[in-house]
């Protein structure tokens, strides 16, 4: 089972950060965040560079922190997508 840390987002919702589940970013890791303590419902990501939950993922699975610009590039890239 994932090691989860409880945190509260700006809306007041409690979320659960899996500190042992991370994606590599350009400035720091992105930690997987769950909306339930049993880690069954994924909520989003926490930026490990600036501790922001304000992240976005596009259709190519690129993750970007809207606060500090930390980016995880897609694993597979095809010029046809540009």
N, C-alpha and C positions, 0 to 999 in steps of 0.2 A: 504494500500500500504506500502511496505517496506521502511524503512528509509535508504536512500542510500547516501554513501559518495563517491565522485569522487576521483580516484587515477590514477596515470600513472605507467604502468609497464616498465621494462627495454627496451622493444622494442619500447616504445613511445606510445603504445596503451592506450587509456583511458578506464578504467573499473569502475564498480560501486559496492561498497562493501555494503552489507546489514548487518548493525551492529545489527539488531534485529533478524537475522537468523543465528544461530550458532549451531555447533556440539561440544560436549564436547571432549576435548583432554586430554592427560596425563599431559601436562604442561600449557595448556591454550586452549581457544576455537579456533575453525576453523570457520571463517565467510564466508558465501556464497558470491561469486563474480559473477556479471553478466556482459555480454559484451554490453548490451543495457540498456539505462536509464529507459525503461519501465519494466525492470526486467523479461523479457520473455525468454531471452537466457542466460542460465547459462554458465559461463566461467571457474570457478574453485573455489578455496578456498584461503583465506588469513589466515596465521597462526597468532593467537592472542598472541602467546608467543614472537615471534621475528619479526613480521610484514613482513614475507616473503611470496611471491606468489609462491615460488618453492615448490609446494606440489604435491603429487601423490595419486591416489586412485586405489586400486586393484579390482579384480572381486568380492571380498567379502565385498566391501564398506569400507575397512579399509583406512583411510586417514593418510598420514605421511608427515611431513615437512622434506624436504631434507636438510634443513639448520640447524635445532636445534634438530631434532629427536622427536618432539612432535607427538604423535600418537593417533588416534581415532580407537579403536578396533571395529570389526564388532558387530552388535547387536545380531546376531545369529551365533553361532559357532558350527561346527560339525566336529568331529575328522576325519571323512571320507574325508575331504578336505585337510588334511595334507599329 
